[in-house]
Amino acid sequence: MSQSRFLPLLRTELHLILRERLTWAILAALLAALCLGGHTGAQRVAGERAAMAQASDDAARSLRDAKEAAARYAVPRAMTVNYWQDPTHAFGYMHYFLAADAVKPPTPLAVLSAGQSEIQPAVMKTSFGFSSVFEDTAYELGSAAALRLGPFDLAFVLIYLVPLAVIAIAGTRLAAEQDAGILRLIAAQPVHPRIVAVAKFGAAALILVAAVIGGTALALALAGWRDLPPGWATTLALLATALCAYVVLWVAACALAASLWRGAVASLTILVLTWACVTVVLPALLGLAVDKLAPPPSRIAAIDASRQVQDAFYRGDEAAKVTAAWLTARLPGTTDRPDLRETPQIKRLARDAFYETTLAPYRAGMQARAEGAAAWSARLALLSPATTLALALATAAGTDAARHAAFLAAASEYRRSLRAFFEPRILAQEVRPAAVCAGCPTRLDFDAYDAVPRFPTVIAADAARWQAALSALTLWGVALALAGLAFRRFAIWSV
């Protein structure tokens, strides 16, 4: 390719594209959409942070109330405090005062993509004594109509609207000249068609890449984006690389459509149909494939099992048998203490353990499905450029399915760790029920408030960085393949 001819042509094409009013109208609309997407993303992240702050405040207030109540009850007085409301009783604190939440904090790049956050909660209350299979039963999904529409975030603009902007600007390059008869004049000049094609589509790619990257940066800045923690700057750079590849991919698709020499109308029709298949049809088919490869267990069956396990516990003398077996397994030396089996605390612990054990297969099935769906989604996403970029953005934002599956598993483990913390303390109190303070209305033999386990909040940067790198490589591979095919087809003029 002759540099002496290519560079003047490239400068001329840049000038022609930037001189068109339609170009500026499209770029202005795209910038407005990016800023709006960034704004809605910032609002969503602010809402999540507010919910987490509220949960933290509730936990601190509950702890403060428990300590204040313990101080009030530490002196003899004529009053009665129920055991389930006693802050100095391990059982009372666990069931009445304890406010423990599993939280999934937003990542530093959470503003990029809402992902499945509208149906996957970031804050879940940890509760005891229920026979539900699902961890997030108290989560409010919100408006069904809004869920059907989906969030208008940066990911939506970048995945769906950016290709349309590329098609609007680059979709008729060469094809419009062919319809107007100007292409014959260009072909009559001593210049190779590849030089002309690379200049035209290269100029469009330069303008569009600069506009998309610059517009996204501006949208992030207006959304209140701050400096990134160590490690996340690399992830952002890889995402920018993947986004550049996504833009170049669609410019290459425009060049390939022009190489068919069917005219502007045919080129636009082909490109719009391609956009519909790549961004709508193929992702929908991939979603159906995930449901087939990782079929979801029946939630109705799980709910029915939850009802049946409650009925089974209270049927006949089953509750007494379960309680006796549970107590013997944990305190073998108390077989001569039938009074322990009749205490409400022991009955409650035995019942909860019975629920947990009986429903464990259903919980495991739900968790296995969540992990399997996340794994298959990550594999199949590479089959479409749209889902490839979407997965990279969602993983960086921390709203991907894999992170939520890990969050559900961590929430279940946290609930078990809390039970493991309180259960031996409750048993010890019931075995030795002696009062600490004569005349005091409470037991006063539990004060390990600050030793209660806290939920470990982890933001994994490695997964986001790895997914961004994989998506960038995949998109650049597809983009270069399309560009190479288009370059090969521009070997001769077809006029």
C-alpha positions as CSV (number, residue, x, y, z in Angstrom):
1,M,0.0,0.0,0.0
2,S,1.5,3.3,-1.1
3,Q,2.0,5.7,1.8
4,S,2.2,8.7,-0.4
5,R,-1.4,8.0,-1.7
6,F,-2.9,6.5,1.5
7,L,-2.2,9.3,4.0
8,P,-3.7,12.1,1.8
9,L,-6.7,10.0,1.2
10,L,-7.1,9.3,4.9
11,R,-6.9,13.0,5.8
12,T,-9.4,13.8,3.1
13,E,-11.8,11.1,4.4
14,L,-11.4,12.4,8.0
15,H,-12.3,15.9,6.8
16,L,-15.3,14.7,4.8
17,I,-16.7,12.6,7.7
18,L,-16.3,15.4,10.2
19,R,-17.8,17.9,7.9
20,E,-21.1,16.1,7.6
21,R,-23.8,17.3,10.0
22,L,-25.2,13.8,10.2
23,T,-22.0,12.6,11.8
24,W,-22.2,15.2,14.6
25,A,-25.8,14.5,15.1
26,I,-25.1,10.8,15.6
27,L,-22.2,11.4,17.8
28,A,-24.1,13.9,19.9
29,A,-27.0,11.4,20.4
30,L,-24.5,8.7,21.3
31,L,-22.8,11.0,23.8
32,A,-26.1,11.9,25.4
33,A,-27.0,8.2,25.6
34,L,-23.6,7.4,27.2
35,C,-24.1,10.1,29.8
36,L,-27.6,9.0,30.6
37,G,-26.4,5.4,31.0
38,G,-23.6,6.5,33.3
39,H,-26.1,8.5,35.4
40,T,-28.5,5.6,35.8
41,G,-25.6,3.4,36.7
42,A,-24.4,5.9,39.3
43,Q,-27.9,6.0,40.8
44,R,-28.1,2.2,41.0
45,V,-24.7,2.0,42.7
46,A,-25.7,4.8,45.1
47,G,-28.8,2.9,46.0
48,E,-26.8,-0.3,46.7
49,R,-24.4,1.7,48.9
50,A,-27.3,3.3,50.7
51,A,-28.8,-0.2,51.4
52,M,-25.5,-1.5,52.7
53,A,-25.1,1.6,54.9
54,Q,-28.6,1.1,56.2
55,A,-27.8,-2.6,57.0
56,S,-24.6,-1.6,58.8
57,D,-26.5,1.1,60.8
58,D,-29.2,-1.5,61.7
59,A,-26.5,-3.9,62.9
60,A,-24.8,-1.2,65.0
61,R,-28.0,-0.1,66.5
62,S,-29.0,-3.7,67.4
63,L,-25.6,-4.2,69.0
64,R,-25.9,-0.9,70.9
65,D,-29.5,-1.8,72.1
66,A,-28.3,-5.2,73.3
67,K,-25.4,-3.7,75.3
68,E,-27.7,-1.0,76.8
69,A,-30.3,-3.6,77.7
70,A,-27.7,-5.9,79.3
71,A,-26.5,-3.0,81.4
72,R,-30.0,-2.2,82.6
73,Y,-30.7,-5.8,83.5
74,A,-27.5,-6.3,85.4
75,V,-29.0,-5.1,88.7
76,P,-31.7,-6.8,90.7
77,R,-35.2,-5.6,89.9
78,A,-38.8,-6.8,90.0
79,M,-39.5,-7.5,86.4
80,T,-39.5,-10.5,84.0
81,V,-37.6,-10.7,80.7
82,N,-38.6,-13.5,78.3
83,Y,-35.6,-15.8,77.4
84,W,-36.0,-15.0,73.7
85,Q,-35.7,-11.3,74.5
86,D,-32.8,-11.6,76.9
87,P,-29.6,-10.0,75.5
88,T,-27.4,-11.9,78.0
89,H,-28.8,-15.2,76.8
90,A,-27.1,-16.6,73.7
91,F,-30.4,-17.8,72.3
92,G,-32.2,-14.5,73.1
93,Y,-29.4,-12.4,71.5
94,M,-29.3,-14.7,68.4
95,H,-33.0,-14.6,67.7
96,Y,-34.1,-11.2,69.0
97,F,-31.1,-8.7,68.8
98,L,-28.7,-10.0,66.2
99,A,-28.8,-8.2,62.9
100,A,-26.5,-9.9,60.5
101,D,-26.4,-9.3,56.8
102,A,-24.6,-10.8,53.9
103,V,-23.5,-8.0,51.6
104,K,-22.1,-7.9,48.0
105,P,-20.4,-4.5,47.7
106,P,-20.2,-2.8,44.3
107,T,-16.8,-3.0,42.6
108,P,-14.9,0.2,41.6
109,L,-16.4,-0.2,38.1
110,A,-19.9,-1.1,39.1
111,V,-21.3,1.9,37.2
112,L,-20.6,0.1,33.9
113,S,-23.2,-2.6,33.9
114,A,-26.3,-3.4,35.9
115,G,-26.1,-7.0,34.8
116,Q,-28.6,-9.1,36.8
117,S,-28.5,-6.8,39.9
118,E,-32.2,-6.0,39.6
119,I,-33.1,-9.6,40.4
120,Q,-30.0,-10.6,42.4
121,P,-29.9,-8.7,45.7
122,A,-26.7,-7.2,47.1
123,V,-27.9,-7.3,50.7
124,M,-29.5,-10.4,52.3
125,K,-30.6,-10.6,55.9
126,T,-29.4,-13.7,57.7
127,S,-32.2,-15.4,59.6
128,F,-32.7,-18.6,61.6
129,G,-35.6,-20.9,62.2
130,F,-37.1,-20.9,58.7
131,S,-37.5,-23.9,56.5
132,S,-37.1,-22.0,53.2
133,V,-34.7,-23.2,50.6
134,F,-33.9,-19.8,49.3
135,E,-31.5,-17.3,50.9
136,D,-33.1,-14.2,49.4
137,T,-36.7,-14.6,50.4
138,A,-37.0,-11.0,51.8
139,Y,-35.7,-9.3,48.6
140,E,-38.2,-7.1,46.8
141,L,-37.8,-7.4,43.0
142,G,-39.6,-4.2,42.2
143,S,-41.7,-3.4,39.1
144,A,-42.2,-6.3,36.7
145,A,-42.6,-3.9,33.8
146,A,-39.3,-2.3,34.6
147,L,-37.7,-5.7,34.8
148,R,-39.0,-6.6,31.4
149,L,-37.6,-3.4,29.9
150,G,-34.2,-3.8,31.5
151,P,-31.8,-1.2,32.7
152,F,-30.6,1.6,30.5
153,D,-27.0,1.6,31.6
154,L,-23.6,2.1,30.0
155,A,-23.5,-1.6,29.0
156,F,-26.8,-1.2,27.0
157,V,-25.5,1.8,25.1
158,L,-22.1,0.2,24.4
159,I,-23.5,-3.1,23.3
160,Y,-26.6,-2.1,21.4
161,L,-26.4,1.5,20.4
162,V,-22.8,1.9,19.5
163,P,-23.1,-0.6,16.6
164,L,-26.1,1.3,15.3
165,A,-24.0,4.5,15.4
166,V,-21.2,2.7,13.5
167,I,-23.6,1.5,10.9
168,A,-25.1,5.0,10.5
169,I,-21.7,6.6,9.9
170,A,-19.8,3.8,8.1
171,G,-22.5,1.7,6.7
172,T,-22.8,3.5,3.3
173,R,-19.1,4.3,2.7
174,L,-18.3,3.3,-0.9
175,A,-21.9,2.0,-1.3
176,A,-23.2,5.6,-1.5
177,E,-20.5,6.5,-4.1
178,Q,-21.5,3.5,-6.1
179,D,-25.2,4.5,-6.1
180,A,-24.3,8.1,-7.1
181,G,-22.0,7.0,-9.9
182,I,-19.0,8.6,-8.3
183,L,-17.3,5.2,-7.8
184,R,-16.7,5.0,-11.5
185,L,-14.7,8.2,-11.4
186,I,-12.7,6.9,-8.3
187,A,-12.0,3.6,-10.1
188,A,-10.7,5.5,-13.2
189,Q,-7.9,7.0,-11.0
190,P,-4.6,5.3,-10.7
191,V,-5.3,4.1,-7.1
192,H,-5.9,0.6,-5.8
193,P,-9.4,-0.1,-4.4
194,R,-7.8,-1.4,-1.2
195,I,-6.1,2.0,-0.6
196,V,-9.5,3.7,-1.0
197,A,-11.3,1.2,1.2
198,V,-8.8,1.3,4.0
199,A,-8.7,5.1,3.9
200,K,-12.5,5.4,4.0
201,F,-13.2,2.8,6.7
202,G,-10.0,3.6,8.6
203,A,-11.1,7.2,8.9
204,A,-14.5,6.1,10.2
205,A,-12.8,3.7,12.7
206,L,-10.6,6.5,14.0
207,I,-13.4,8.9,14.6
208,L,-15.8,6.3,16.1
209,V,-13.2,4.8,18.4
210,A,-12.2,8.2,19.7
211,A,-15.8,9.2,20.1
212,V,-16.8,6.0,21.9
213,I,-13.8,5.9,24.2
214,G,-14.0,9.6,24.9
215,G,-17.7,9.6,25.4
216,T,-17.5,6.7,27.8
217,A,-14.7,8.4,29.8
218,L,-16.9,11.6,30.0
219,A,-19.9,9.6,31.1
220,L,-17.8,7.9,33.9
221,A,-16.5,11.3,35.0
222,L,-20.0,12.8,35.1
223,A,-21.2,9.8,37.1
224,G,-18.8,10.7,39.8
225,W,-16.1,8.1,39.0
226,R,-13.1,8.2,41.2
227,D,-9.5,7.0,41.1
228,L,-9.3,3.2,40.8
229,P,-7.7,1.0,43.5
230,P,-4.5,-0.8,42.6
231,G,-5.1,-3.5,40.0
232,W,-8.4,-2.1,38.6
233,A,-6.7,0.4,36.3
234,T,-5.4,-2.6,34.3
235,T,-8.9,-4.0,34.1
236,L,-10.2,-0.6,32.8
237,A,-7.5,-0.5,30.2
238,L,-8.4,-4.0,29.0
239,L,-12.0,-3.0,28.8
240,A,-11.1,0.0,26.7
241,T,-9.2,-2.3,24.4
242,A,-12.1,-4.6,24.2
243,L,-14.4,-1.7,23.4
244,C,-12.0,-0.5,20.7
245,A,-12.1,-4.0,19.2
246,Y,-15.9,-4.0,19.3
247,V,-16.1,-0.7,17.4
248,V,-13.5,-1.9,14.8
249,L,-15.4,-5.1,14.4
250,W,-18.5,-3.3,13.3
251,V,-16.5,-1.0,11.0
252,A,-15.0,-4.1,9.5
253,A,-18.5,-5.5,9.1
254,C,-19.5,-2.3,7.2
255,A,-16.5,-2.7,5.0
256,L,-17.4,-6.3,4.3
257,A,-20.9,-5.3,3.4
258,A,-19.6,-2.6,1.0
259,S,-17.4,-5.2,-0.6
260,L,-20.5,-7.0,-1.9
261,W,-21.1,-4.0,-4.2
262,R,-24.9,-4.2,-3.7
263,G,-25.5,-0.5,-3.1
264,A,-26.3,1.6,0.0
265,V,-29.8,0.2,0.7
266,A,-28.6,-3.4,0.5
267,S,-25.6,-2.7,2.7
268,L,-27.7,-1.0,5.4
269,T,-30.2,-3.8,5.2
270,I,-27.5,-6.5,5.6
271,L,-25.9,-4.6,8.5
272,V,-29.1,-4.0,10.4
273,L,-30.1,-7.6,10.1
274,T,-26.6,-8.6,11.2
275,W,-26.9,-6.3,14.2
276,A,-30.3,-7.9,15.1
277,C,-28.8,-11.4,14.9
278,V,-25.6,-10.6,16.8
279,T,-27.1,-8.5,19.6
280,V,-30.7,-9.9,20.0
281,V,-31.3,-13.3,18.4
282,L,-28.0,-15.0,19.1
283,P,-27.9,-13.9,22.8
284,A,-31.5,-15.1,23.2
285,L,-30.6,-18.5,21.7
286,L,-27.5,-18.7,24.0
287,G,-29.8,-18.0,27.0
288,L,-32.0,-20.9,26.0
289,A,-28.9,-23.1,25.6
290,V,-27.8,-22.3,29.1
291,D,-31.2,-23.3,30.5
292,K,-30.9,-26.6,28.6
293,L,-27.3,-27.3,29.7
294,A,-28.0,-26.2,33.3
295,P,-31.7,-26.7,33.9
296,P,-33.1,-24.9,36.9
297,P,-34.6,-27.1,39.7
298,S,-38.2,-26.7,40.3
299,R,-38.8,-23.9,42.8
300,I,-42.3,-25.2,43.4
301,A,-40.9,-28.5,44.4
302,A,-38.5,-26.8,46.8
303,I,-41.4,-24.8,48.3
304,D,-43.5,-27.9,48.6
305,A,-40.6,-29.7,50.3
306,S,-40.3,-26.8,52.8
307,R,-43.9,-27.2,53.7
308,Q,-43.6,-31.0,54.0
309,V,-40.6,-30.8,56.3
310,Q,-42.6,-28.5,58.7
311,D,-45.5,-30.9,58.7
312,A,-43.2,-33.9,59.3
313,F,-41.5,-32.3,62.3
314,Y,-44.8,-31.7,64.1
315,R,-46.5,-35.0,63.2
316,G,-47.0,-37.3,66.1
317,D,-44.0,-37.6,68.4
318,E,-41.5,-36.8,65.6
319,A,-40.5,-33.6,67.3
320,A,-39.5,-35.4,70.5
321,K,-37.5,-38.0,68.7
322,V,-35.7,-35.5,66.6
323,T,-34.9,-33.4,69.7
324,A,-33.6,-36.3,71.6
325,A,-31.4,-37.5,68.8
326,W,-30.1,-34.1,68.1
327,L,-29.2,-33.5,71.8
328,T,-27.6,-36.9,72.2
329,A,-25.4,-36.3,69.2
330,R,-24.1,-33.0,70.6
331,L,-24.1,-33.8,74.3
332,P,-23.8,-37.6,74.8
333,G,-23.3,-37.2,78.5
334,T,-26.8,-35.7,79.1
335,T,-28.9,-38.8,78.4
336,D,-30.0,-38.7,82.0
337,R,-31.3,-35.2,81.6
338,P,-34.7,-35.5,80.1
339,D,-35.5,-32.0,81.3
340,L,-33.1,-30.6,78.6
341,R,-35.2,-32.0,75.8
342,E,-38.2,-30.0,77.0
343,T,-36.5,-26.6,77.0
344,P,-37.8,-24.3,74.2
345,Q,-34.2,-23.4,73.2
346,I,-33.2,-27.0,72.7
347,K,-36.4,-27.8,70.8
348,R,-35.8,-24.8,68.6
349,L,-32.2,-25.7,67.8
350,A,-33.2,-29.3,67.0
351,R,-36.0,-28.2,64.8
352,D,-33.8,-25.8,62.8
353,A,-31.2,-28.5,62.4
354,F,-33.8,-30.9,61.2
355,Y,-35.0,-28.3,58.6
356,E,-31.5,-27.7,57.5
357,T,-30.5,-31.3,57.1
358,T,-33.7,-32.3,55.3
359,L,-33.7,-29.4,52.8
360,A,-29.9,-29.6,52.2
361,P,-30.3,-31.5,48.9
362,Y,-32.6,-28.7,47.6
363,R,-30.2,-26.0,48.7
364,A,-27.3,-27.9,47.0
365,G,-29.3,-28.2,43.8
366,M,-30.1,-24.5,43.7
367,Q,-26.4,-23.7,44.3
368,A,-25.2,-26.2,41.8
369,R,-27.5,-24.7,39.2
370,A,-26.4,-21.2,39.9
371,E,-22.7,-22.2,39.5
372,G,-23.4,-24.3,36.4
373,A,-25.4,-21.5,34.7
374,A,-22.6,-19.1,35.4
375,A,-20.0,-21.4,34.0
376,W,-22.0,-22.2,30.8
377,S,-22.8,-18.5,30.3
378,A,-19.1,-17.7,30.4
379,R,-18.3,-20.3,27.8
380,L,-21.2,-19.6,25.4
381,A,-20.8,-15.8,25.7
382,L,-17.7,-16.0,23.4
383,L,-20.0,-17.1,20.5
384,S,-21.4,-13.6,20.1
385,P,-19.5,-10.3,20.1
386,A,-22.3,-8.7,22.0
387,T,-22.4,-11.3,24.8
388,T,-18.6,-11.3,24.9
389,L,-18.4,-7.6,25.7
390,A,-21.5,-7.8,28.0
391,L,-19.8,-10.5,30.1
392,A,-16.6,-8.4,30.4
393,L,-18.5,-5.3,31.5
394,A,-20.7,-7.3,34.0
395,T,-17.7,-9.1,35.5
396,A,-15.9,-5.8,35.9
397,A,-19.0,-4.3,37.5
398,G,-19.4,-7.3,39.8
399,T,-22.9,-8.0,38.5
400,D,-22.2,-11.2,36.7
401,A,-23.8,-14.5,37.5
402,A,-20.6,-16.1,38.7
403,R,-20.1,-13.5,41.4
404,H,-23.7,-13.9,42.6
405,A,-23.4,-17.7,42.8
406,A,-20.3,-17.2,44.9
407,F,-22.2,-14.7,47.0
408,L,-25.0,-17.1,47.7
409,A,-22.6,-19.8,48.7
410,A,-20.8,-17.4,51.0
411,A,-24.2,-16.3,52.5
412,S,-25.0,-19.9,53.3
413,E,-21.6,-20.5,54.9
414,Y,-22.0,-17.4,56.9
415,R,-25.3,-18.5,58.3
416,R,-23.7,-21.8,59.3
417,S,-20.8,-20.0,61.0
418,L,-23.2,-18.0,63.1
419,R,-25.1,-21.1,64.1
420,A,-21.8,-22.8,65.0
421,F,-20.9,-19.8,67.1
422,F,-24.1,-19.6,69.1
423,E,-25.1,-23.3,69.4
424,P,-22.4,-24.4,71.9
425,R,-23.0,-21.3,74.0
426,I,-26.7,-22.0,74.1
427,L,-26.1,-25.6,75.0
428,A,-23.7,-24.6,77.8
429,Q,-26.2,-22.2,79.3
430,E,-28.9,-24.8,79.3
431,V,-26.7,-27.5,80.9
432,R,-25.8,-25.0,83.6
433,P,-28.8,-22.8,84.1
434,A,-27.6,-21.3,87.4
435,A,-28.3,-17.5,87.7
436,V,-25.3,-15.2,87.8
437,C,-27.0,-12.5,89.7
438,A,-29.6,-13.2,92.3
439,G,-32.7,-11.2,91.7
440,C,-31.7,-10.0,88.3
441,P,-34.2,-10.5,85.5
442,T,-31.7,-11.9,83.0
443,R,-29.0,-14.6,82.9
444,L,-26.0,-12.3,82.5
445,D,-23.7,-15.1,81.3
446,F,-23.4,-14.1,77.6
447,D,-21.5,-10.9,76.6
448,A,-19.6,-12.1,73.5
449,Y,-21.2,-9.4,71.3
450,D,-18.1,-8.3,69.6
451,A,-16.9,-11.8,68.9
452,V,-19.9,-12.7,66.7
453,P,-18.6,-13.6,63.2
454,R,-18.9,-10.9,60.5
455,F,-19.6,-11.6,56.8
456,P,-16.4,-11.5,54.8
457,T,-16.8,-9.0,52.0
458,V,-14.4,-9.8,49.1
459,I,-14.1,-8.0,45.7
460,A,-12.1,-10.3,43.4
461,A,-10.2,-8.2,40.9
462,D,-8.5,-11.1,39.2
463,A,-11.8,-12.5,37.7
464,A,-12.6,-9.1,36.2
465,R,-9.1,-8.6,34.8
466,W,-9.0,-12.1,33.3
467,Q,-12.4,-11.8,31.7
468,A,-11.6,-8.4,30.2
469,A,-8.4,-9.8,28.7
470,L,-10.2,-12.8,27.3
471,S,-13.0,-10.6,25.8
472,A,-10.4,-8.2,24.3
473,L,-8.5,-11.1,22.6
474,T,-11.8,-12.6,21.3
475,L,-13.1,-9.4,19.9
476,W,-9.9,-8.4,18.3
477,G,-9.6,-11.8,16.7
478,V,-13.1,-11.5,15.2
479,A,-12.5,-7.8,14.1
480,L,-9.2,-8.7,12.4
481,A,-10.8,-11.7,10.7
482,L,-13.6,-9.6,9.3
483,A,-11.2,-6.8,8.3
484,G,-8.9,-9.3,6.6
485,L,-11.8,-10.8,4.6
486,A,-13.0,-7.4,3.5
487,F,-9.4,-6.4,2.6
488,R,-9.2,-9.5,0.4
489,R,-12.5,-8.8,-1.3
490,F,-11.3,-5.3,-2.3
491,A,-8.7,-6.7,-4.7
492,I,-10.5,-5.2,-7.8
493,W,-13.1,-2.6,-8.5
494,S,-16.6,-4.0,-9.2
495,V,-18.2,-1.2,-11.2
